[in-house]
Amino acid sequence: MSNVLNKKLLVETLATKLDITKKAAQEAVDVILDEITVTLKDGGKVELSGFGKFEVKHRPARTGINPATKQPMAIAASKSPAFKAAKAFKDAIK
């Protein structure tokens, strides 16, 4: 068995454990992931008690160095999704 849980395996596991169809499980997974995405896109945070927190981190514009030419270059500001694990989740995987 693989050590990677992908979306397909998550759907199959959900369908088996809840005794629902794979189609219903797929829809449930899609709704959850879509809601997380929309909430983060709108500037919100997603907190799942005992699991962790999803949020968007803002990186300001800065000056970097092009490693090929050693010349300074402008790096634009950006947004990046971030996840911080809850203590209960960290303790569970130790």
matplotlib code that plots the C-alpha trace (Angstrom):
import matplotlib.pyplot as plt

x = [0.0, 1.2, 2.0, 0.3, -3.3, -4.5, -8.0, -9.1, -8.1, -9.7, -13.0, -12.9, -12.2, -15.0, -17.4, -16.4, -16.5, -19.8, -21.4, -22.2, -21.6, -18.3, -20.1, -21.6, -18.2, -16.6, -19.2, -18.6, -14.8, -15.2, -17.5, -15.1, -12.1, -14.0, -15.2, -11.7, -10.4, -13.2, -12.8, -9.0, -9.5, -11.9, -9.3, -10.7, -9.2, -10.3, -9.9, -10.6, -10.5, -8.0, -6.5, -5.2, -5.6, -5.4, -4.7, -3.1, 0.3, 1.3, 4.8, 5.9, 7.8, 11.5, 14.8, 16.6, 19.7, 19.6, 21.9, 22.9, 23.9, 24.4, 22.4, 19.7, 16.2, 12.7, 10.6, 6.9, 4.6, 2.7, 0.2, 0.8, -1.5, -0.2, -1.2, -0.5, -1.1, -3.0, -1.4, -3.7, -2.8, 1.0, 0.7, -1.3, 1.5, 4.4]
y = [0.0, 3.5, 6.1, 8.8, 9.6, 11.3, 12.7, 9.4, 7.3, 9.9, 9.6, 5.8, 5.7, 8.2, 6.1, 2.9, 4.3, 6.2, 3.5, 6.0, 6.0, 7.1, 9.8, 11.2, 11.0, 12.8, 15.6, 15.9, 16.2, 18.7, 20.9, 20.9, 21.7, 24.4, 26.0, 26.1, 27.7, 30.3, 31.3, 31.7, 33.6, 36.0, 36.7, 34.5, 31.7, 28.1, 26.6, 22.9, 22.2, 19.6, 19.5, 23.0, 26.3, 27.3, 31.0, 33.1, 34.6, 37.9, 38.3, 41.9, 43.0, 42.8, 43.0, 39.7, 38.6, 36.7, 33.7, 33.5, 37.1, 38.2, 41.3, 42.7, 42.0, 43.1, 40.3, 41.2, 40.9, 37.6, 35.6, 32.0, 29.5, 28.3, 25.6, 25.5, 22.2, 22.1, 20.7, 17.7, 16.9, 17.2, 15.0, 12.4, 11.9, 11.8]
z = [0.0, -0.9, 1.8, -0.3, 0.3, -2.9, -3.7, -5.3, -2.3, 0.0, -1.9, -1.8, 1.9, 2.6, 0.6, 2.3, 5.9, 5.5, 3.3, 0.5, -3.2, -4.6, -6.5, -3.2, -1.6, -4.5, -4.3, -0.5, -1.0, -3.8, -1.8, 1.2, -1.0, -2.9, 0.3, 1.7, -1.5, -1.7, 1.9, 1.5, -1.8, -0.1, 2.6, 5.4, 7.5, 7.8, 11.3, 11.8, 15.5, 16.4, 12.9, 12.0, 10.4, 6.7, 5.9, 3.2, 3.9, 2.2, 1.0, 0.4, -2.7, -2.2, -4.1, -4.7, -6.6, -9.9, -9.3, -12.9, -13.4, -9.8, -10.6, -8.3, -9.4, -8.2, -6.8, -6.8, -3.8, -3.6, -1.7, -0.6, 1.1, 4.5, 7.0, 10.7, 12.4, 15.7, 18.8, 18.8, 15.2, 15.9, 19.0, 17.0, 14.5, 16.9]

ax = plt.figure().add_subplot(projection="3d")
ax.plot(x, y, z, "-o")
ax.set_aspect("equal")
plt.show()
